[in-house]
Amino acid sequence: MSIRITGMNSGLDTDAMVKDLVNAYDKKKQVMKGDQKRLSWKQDAWKDLNTKIKNFVSKSLSNMRFSSAYTKKKTEVSDSTIASVVSSDGAVNGKQTLKVTGLAQSGYLTGSALTATGGAKVTNSTKLSELGYPAAGSGTVTLTKGTSAEPITIDVTGDMTVGQFVSTVKAAGLNANFDENNGRMYISAVDTGTANDFSFSGDSSALTALGLTGGTSHKEVASDATIVLNGVTYTNNSNTFSINGLTITAKALTQGDSFVSLTTSSDYDAVYDSIKNFIKEYSSLVNQMDKLYNAESADKYKMLTQEEKEAMSEDEVEEWENKIKSALLRRDDTLSNLTGTLRSAMLETYDINGKTYSLSSFGINTLSYFLAADNEKNAYHIDGDPDDPDTSGEADKLRAAIASDPDTVMKFFQNLTDNMYNKMSKLSTTNNYRSYGNYYEDKKLKSEYDDWSKKITDYEDYVAKIEDRYYKQFTRMEKVMGQMQSQQNYISQMMGG
């Protein structure tokens, strides 16, 4: 960059004059950057809404297309202190008998209280030689874990500390700890069942020094869980059994010949909740879309220049910009198309076994125009829903239909959601303006943003050239004035001045 020396002959502050002349161009650049910023806000607004639409379609809407949403089961246990049961959709309705004859336990070893030479307190830093193991001794302790794992050999010496032994046992896959307050070692299997039991063998002197054999040490043997379901015995290394669609968790033993009853039936409440959640999520989404589309105009709120921001407080700037952000998707054609697609799908009717059904057939409707709040006129409400103050007093047609004719309810909502899913999927296919899986013209918005970047760069180059031209003009002026001053000085000298 060339060094500019200005004002030497004219005495003018040409730098300030050029800056004033270029300032008008700079204001236009700020406007251009403001328009690009507004576009980036619009991209962000669409990304946020797009995420919510995708979540609705891929989760709530998609799930409702499958029969699993309408074939919920529940199992009641006559004594919940004995067992708990979770039912899958494939569980068979009916009553079954259950006995719990054994609970799974993990192997547990409580070591003897350790005493050090001279009666000193035993800590994790205490060496085996201080516990009676020969100072120069060395040997091995074998840890056998489970019924199929290879035995693990632990080398022991007189210099090994209690803490080092515990760490080695932990690394071998057991729970282990030395409680310094009680002076005992506690070791247990990570998992329950006989297949996960453990035992120590080998150097008896080392095991005795560590309190893992003899004395007051105590080993609780691992055990498997055993239940009798409908007269058939099942054994497992944990207390949880998966049998014919039921996940049974044994909690306590049944006594003598007693048993508990398991009663499996269709869970109509769960089906109702599935439909209710779908309606709730649809309504929440369409309300937000209506709010964005019907937003108050922000035409009078122009993007602020840096100079304008500096003249305002932070709260004033934030409030001003929020007005602009709230109206970014106002009267947006893409948004209108999306909302229209969702609304039309909810209005569809379907013939099932010779009869035509709509959402209204199940007591699901929008509120009247005058009762619905602004931007909530396309939301749906379920008659008799205790959580809905607008319709809680109405007859509960949906729950009655689920109980009396669950197949019709399932077929209707499967048709409705499948139709909506397919329509929405068509609006997220890729094209020249939209990437696959998006519901807005992300490619087009990105292209427009990139165009602004190029326009701004080109304009900055243009302004730089103008600025350079001004400096050249002032330089020529300074040069001419310098020549004039030289001539005047020469004439003055000739005339004896």
N, C-alpha and C positions, 0 to 999 in steps of 0.2 A: 504494500500500500504506500503510495507516494505521500511525502510530507507536504502539507499545505501551509504556506506562509502568506497570510492575508492581512490587509489593512495597513501595510507599511507606508504606502504613499497617500492613501485616501484618509487614513485615520478612522475608517469605518470598522465596526465589529461585524465583519462579513460572515463569521461563523454563526452568529446569532441570526443574521438576516437570512442565511441559507436555511437554518433550522426552522425559522418561521415560514419560509416559502414551502418547505417540504412537509410541514406539520399537517397541512390540509390533506396531503396524500396519506399520511400516517393514520389519520382518522378513518379514512376509507378502508385501510387495511384492518383496523380494529373491527370495523363493521363486518368485514369478510370473515375474520376469525370468530366473531360472535355468531355469525350464521353457521359456521362449521361447528361451533360448540353446541348450538341448539340442535343440530343434526346428531351430534354424539349423544345428547340427552335423549333424543328420540330413539336412537339405537338401544340405549340402556333401558328405556321404558318398554320397548318391544321384547328385549331379552328377558326382563322380569316377567312380563305377561306370558311370553312363550314358554317359560319354565313351568308356570302354573297350569297352562293348557296341557302341556306334555305330561305332567304328573297326573292330571285328571284323566286323560285319555289312556295312558299306559298302566295306571294302577286302578283307580276306582271304576272307570268305564270298562276297561278290559276284563277285570275280574268278574263283573256282572254278566258277561257274555257266556260264562260257563256254569254248568249245573252245580258245581261245588258250592256256589254262592247260595244255593237254595236247598241243599240237602244236608244241612247242619244237623248233627246229632248231639245228644247229651246223655250222660249216665249218672243216675243218682245212686249213692252208696248208703245203705241203711245205717252204717256206723262209720262215720268219717274218721274216727280215731284209728281204725284198722287199716284203711286203704283209701287212696284217692284215685280217680279214674278220669282220663281225658279221652274223649271219643273222636275218632276220625269220621269223615263223611261215609266211609264204607262199613261202619259198624252196623251190626244187625240189631234191629229192634227186638226187645224181649227182656225176660228176667233170667239172671244167672246166679249161681251160688259160688261163693269164694271163701276158702279157708287159707289163712296164713300160718304155715307150720314152721317156718324158719326165716330169720332175717339175716341179710348179708352183713358181715362185719369184716373189718380189716384187721390183719395181724398187728398186735401191739406188744411192745416189750418195755417194761418199766425196770430200769436197772437198780442194782443195790446202791445204797448210800456209800459214796467213796470217802475214804479217809487217807490223808497224806501222812508221810513220815513225820513224827513229832506232833501230830494233831493239827497241823496247819490247814487252813481253809482251802478246799480244792476249787480251782477256777479253770477256765478254758486254757490258761497258760501252763497249768500243771503238767509236768512230764510223767510218762508212765513209770520212769525209774523212781519217782517220788511216791508212787502208789504201790510199790512192792515188786515191780517188774525189774529184772536185773539191768543195771546201768549199761552193761556191755552186751545185753541180750539182743537178739533179733529173731524174728519168726514171721509166720503168716497167719492171718485169720481169713477164713473162707466165708463169703457171704453167698448164700443160695437164695435166689429170688424167683418165685413162681415155680411152676412145674416143668417148664420147657427152656427157660433161659440158662445160658452157660454160667457156672459159678464164677464169682468175682474174687480175686485174690488181693488181700490188703496186706502190704508189708508193714510190720510193726517193729519199732526199736525202742530202746530206753529213752531216747531223745524225743520221741514223738509226743506231742502234747494232746490233751483231751480234745481241744478245739480242732486240731488237725485230723484226728480220727473222725470227729463229727462231720467235718467238711468232706472227708473221703466217702463216708456213708451217704451223705446228701448227693454227691456227684454220682454215686452208684444208683440213684433213683429211689431212695427212701426218704421219708420225713425223719429228721433227726435233730435233737437239741439237747444241750447240757444245761440244766437249771442249777446255777451256782448257789441259789438260796437253799435248795433242798439237797444239793450235792448228788443229784441223780441224772442219769441219761435216759431220755425218752425217745424211742424209735418206733415208727409205724409204717405200714405199707401205704402207698399213695392211693391204691384202689382196694375195694372190698372183694371178698371171695377167696376161696381156697387156692385158686390159680394164681393169686397175687401175694400169697403168704411168703414169709422169709425166715431164715434161720442163720445163726452163726456157728461156725465150728473151727477147729484148728488149734492154734497155740492156746492151751488152757490157762497158762500163766497170764497172758495178755488179756484174755476174756475175763479172768477173775479180777485183775487189776482195774479193768474198766467197769466192773460191776455187772457184766452181761451174763454171768452164769453163777449159780449157787447163791448163797447168802439170802438176801431178801428180794432178789430179782424175781420178776413175774412175767411170764409170757402168756398173752391171750391169743389163742389160736383163731385164725381167720375162718369164716364160715360162709356158705352160700345161702341165698334166699330160696325158699321153697313155698310154693302156693299150690292149692288144689282148686282148679276152676272146673265146675260141673263134673267133678269126680276124676278129672285128669290132673296128674301131678306135673308141675313145671319147676325146673331148677335154673337159677341164674346167679352169676357172680355179683350182680348188683340187685338192689331192691326194686328195680323197675323192669316190668315185663311188657312186651308188645305182642298182643295175641288177638288176632282176628278183628283188627280195627280199634282195639282198646289199648290204651297205655295205662297199665296198672302199677301204682307205686305202693308197695307194702310198707306199712308204718308201725304195726304192732301185731303180736301173735293173737290168733283166736284161741279160745280156751276150750279144751275138751272136744266135744262134738259140735260145738257152736259154729255158725258161719254167718257171713253177711250177704245181703242181696244186692246185686247190681242190676238196675233197671235202665235199659237203654231205650230212648224214644226220640222222635224228631224234635229238634229244637226250634220251635216256631219263633221264639223271641230272637234267636240269632239271625234267622231269615229276615224278620222284620227290621232288625238293626242294620243288616246289610243294605236293604232298600232305603232305609232312612238315611244312612250315611251317604249313599249315592245321591239322593235328592238334596241333601244338605250341601254336598260338595259342588254339585251342579249349580245350585242357587247361588252359592258364594261366588263362584266363577262368573256366572252371567251377570250378577250384580256389579262386580268390579268392572266388567267389560262395558256395561251400560254407563257406569259412572265415568269411565274414560271417554266414551263416545259422546256423552251429553255434557261434558265439562263446559264450564263458563268460558267464553271467549277471552283470550289474552292478547288480542290484537294491539291493545294500547300499551302493552308491556314489551318494549324493545330490549334487545340484548344490551347490557350495560358496557360502556367502554371502561377502561382502567381509570380514566380521569373521573368518570361519573361514580364509580365504586368508591374512590378515595373521598368523595364528597358526602358519602352516606355511612351510616353505622353498619356494623356487621349484621345486626338483626334486620335492618332495612334491606340490605342486599339479599339476605337469605329469603325474606318474605317476597321480594320482587322476583327472584329467580324461581321460587316455588310456584308463583302464579303462572310463569311460563311453562314450567315442567308439568303442571296439572292439566294443561290444555294441549299437550304435544300430540295426543291421539284423537283429539276432538274431530268428529265427522270424518274419521279415517275410513276409506273404502274397504281396506282389507279387514279392519276390525268389524265393520258392518257385515261383511260377508261371513265372517266366523260366527258372529252372534246369531245371524239369521239361520245358519246351518244348524246350530245347536237348538235354537227355538223350534224350527220346523220339525226336527227329529222328535222332539218331545210332544208334538201335536199329532204324530202318526197314530193310526188305528190298525189293529191286527185282528184277523179272523181266526178264532180258536174253537174247534169243534162246532163250527156252524154259527158261532156268535161273535159279534164285533166288540172289541174291547179298546178302551183308551185309558189314559191315566185317571181320568175322571171316574171310570168304572170302579176304581179302587180308592176313591175318596182323596185323590191327589190333584190339586188345582192351584192356579194362581189366585191371589186375592183380587177382589173387584178393583177397578181402576182408582176409585176414590178412597179405598181403604189402604191400598198399598203405598208405601213411602216412595219418595222419588228414587229412581234408579233401582227399585226393587219390584217393579211391576211384572217382571218376567220370572220371578222366583216362585218355586212351588212349595206348597204346604200340605201336610198330611192331616186329614181329619182325625181328630181324637189323639193326636200326638201330645202327650202330657207336657212336653218341653216347649210347645209352641203356643204362646198365649193367644194367638189369633184364631186357632182352630182346635184347641184342646177340648172345647165343649161339644164338638161334633161327634157323631157316631163313628166308631173306628172300623171303617169298611175294609181297610187293608189287613188288619190283624184277623178279622173274621174270614176274609178270603183265603188267607194263608192257612188257617186252621181247617176250613171246609173244603177247599179245592186248591191245594198247593201246586199241583201240576199246571193248572191254568195260570197261576201267578208266575211260576217259573218260566213258562213258554212266552208269556207276554213280555216280561222284562228282559228275557234273553233276546227276543226279536227287537225290542226297542233299543237296547244297548248295542247290539250287533249292528243295527242299521246306523246308529249314530257313530259308532266306531269306524265303520267303513266310509261314511261321508267325511268324517274328520281326517281320516288317513289320506283321502284324495287331496285334501287341502295342504298336506305336508309333503307331497311328492316334489322331487327336484325339477326345476326349470331354469330358464335364463336369469330369473330374478331371485330364486329361492333355493336354499340348500335343502337336501333331503332331511326330513324330520322336523323342519321348522315350519311355523305357521304364519310367518311374515316374510317380506321380501328383503332378507338380510343381504343378499348379493347386491341388490340395487342400492340399498342404503350405504353399503361399504363403498360401492363404486362412486356414489355421490360424495362421500366423505373424501375419498382419494382425489376426486376432481377438485374439491375445495383446496386440498393441500397443494395441488399443482397450480391452481389459480393464484393462491397466496404467494407461492414461490416466484411465479412469473411476475406478479405485481411488485414484489420486493425487488426483483431485478430491474424492473421498469423504473421504480422510484430511485434506485441507486444510480441509474443512468441520468435521471433528471437532476439529482443532487450533484453529480459529477459535472453536468453541463452548467449548472449555476456557478460552481466553483471556477470552471474554465472562463465563464463570462466575467466574473469578478477579477480573475487573474489577468485577463486581457485589459480590463479597465485599469487595474493597478499599473500594468505595464505602460499603457498610454499616458496615464497621469505621471508616471515616472519620467517618461520621455519629455513631456511638456515641462516638467519642473527643471529638467536638465537644460532645455532650450532657454527657459527664462533665466536660469542662472548664467548661461553663456552670454545672452544678450546684455544682462545686467553688468557683467564683467567688461564687455566691449564698450559699454557706455560709461565705464568708470564708476559704476554703482558699487 
